[in-house]
Amino acid sequence: MAIPARLDLLARRNIPFAREWTFTDEGEPQDFTGATVTLQVRQYGAQPGLALIDLVEVGADRTEGLRVSDGLISAWIDRTTLRFLPSGRPGADVVFAYDLIVALPGSVPEVWAYGTLTVTPGVTDRLILLTNEAGAYLVTEDGAYLTGA
């Protein structure tokens, strides 16, 4: 049985969030072969309904989700996702709850890490968010042009 670690995290709305957790088993990297790993962010613990962020395992770096290898779990959250999280007063930090759940083969899912995810507004940001006529979000960098989106 894993003993969950309380790890409070900090993210900024203006840059992607990247975090790595290292896990060992009797001094050796934890074997995650065949494991299922998920991470959810909610406004508060036990919030009903869909999670604000729901990360599952992905294969590519810098892709929103979790990457898993021996002893290492890496999380990546795109800045667009962070930007659209609920906010409070302008310029104020917002605190959410998260947990990282691991199910090793043949075992029940367990919380391996949990805590708060504090999201700060950040300062520098060249990301421009627009909507098209259908209300879909278009994302571009300052100075770039969108055509036919």
N, C-alpha and C positions, 0 to 999 in steps of 0.2 A: 504494500500500500504506500502510495506517495504521500508525503507530508506537504500540503500546499504552502507555497511561499507567497507572502504578501509583498508585492512589488508595485508601488505607485509609479505611474508613468506620466510623461509630459509630451504633448504633441503641439505643434504650431499649425495654424490653419494655412499658412503661406508656404509650407514645404512638406514633402511627403514624410510620413512617419516610418521609421525603420528601427526595429528592435530585435536583438538576438538573445535567446536564453540558452545557457549551456547546462546540460544535465548529465550527471554521472551516476553510475551504479557500482558501489564498492571501489571507487577510484577510476573506473574505466568509463569511456563515453557510453551513455545509454543507447541501447540498440532499439531503434524505432522501426525496424523492419516490420511491415504489416500493420503498423499502428494507425489509428484514426485520430487526427488532431484538429481541433476547432477552437476558435476564439470569437467571442461575441462581446459587443459593447452595447450597453443600454443606458437609459437616462438614470436609472437607479436599479439596485439589486432586485431581482424577481419582478421587474417591469413586465406586465402582460403584453402579448402581441409580438410582432416581429422585432428583431433586434435592429438597432440603428446601423450597426456594422456586423457582418457575419462572415468571418474569414474561414476558408477551408484550404486544404493543401493545393498548391499550384506548382507547376514545373519551372517556370521562367523567373529569373531575377527581375526585380523592379516591376513586378506584376502584383496587383493587389491580391493578397492572400498570405498563406503560410508555406514556407519551404522547410522540409524536414530532412536531416541527414543524421548520421551517428552522433548522438550527443548534442545536437544543435537544432533548435527551432527558431526560424527567422520570420518576423512579421513585417509586412509592407502595407501601408494604407496610403492611397493616392491623396494628393492635396485637394483634388476636387471633392472627394468624399468628405474630408475634414471640413472643407469650406461650407458644405451643406448640412452639417450637424446643427441641431438647434443651438441658438445662442441666447444670451441674456442681455444685460445692458451693453451698449456699444463700448468696446474696448475692454470688457471684463472677461476674465477666465471663466470657463464652464467646466464643471466636474461631472464625469460620467463613471459608471461602474463597468468592469470587464472581468472575464475569467478565461483561462486557457485550460481546455479539457483534453486529456489524452486517454485513449483506450488502447492499451497494448493488446496484442492478440491473446484471446482466451480470457480476458479480464473485463471488468465493467469499467465504464468511463469514470475518470476521477479528475478532480480539479488539481492541477499542478501549480498554477499561479493565478493570483487574483489581486484586485486592488482598484484604485481609482485611475482614470485616464483624464488628466487635466488638459484641456485644450485652450491654448492662449491665442489671441488674435494675430500675433505676428505683426510685422511692420512692412518690410519690403515685399512687394508682390507685383509682378508684371503680368499676372494672369488676368485675362478679361473674360467675363462670363456674359453671354448674350442668350437670348431665346429667339427661335424662329417663329413663324406664324402659327405653327402647330403647338407651340409651347415647349418644344424640346430644347434642352440646353446645348449651346455651342461653346466650345472652349478654344481660346487662342491665346497666343502671347502678344504682348504690346507690339504694335507695328506690323503684325501679320494680317493677312486678309482672308476672309472666308468667302468661298464661292459655292453656290448651288447646294448648300447644306440642307 
